Amino acid sequence: MMSLLKDLWLFMKERKKYWLVPVIIAILIFGLLVVFGGSSAVAPFIYTLF
């Protein structure tokens, strides 16, 4: 997992694609909401956000 993140960071740094950082962060946050929303006691609170 760390090598994937390192490769992604090096790609963005080399190609000057810094605009990808907010997109990746948004995708990670959404993924965490899906994981926690499906299998925890926090699910009713997450569903009220949408």
ZIBELMO-V250386 format. One record per run of one state. SS is the DSSP state (helix for helix, strand for strand, loop for the rest). FROM is the first residue (numbers start at 1). TO is the last residue. If there is no record, write none. Layout:
ss=(SS SS)
from=(FROM FROM)
to=(TO TO)
//
This chain:
ss=(loop helix loop helix loop helix loop)
from=(1 2 16 20 39 43 48)
to=(1 15 19 38 42 47 50)
//
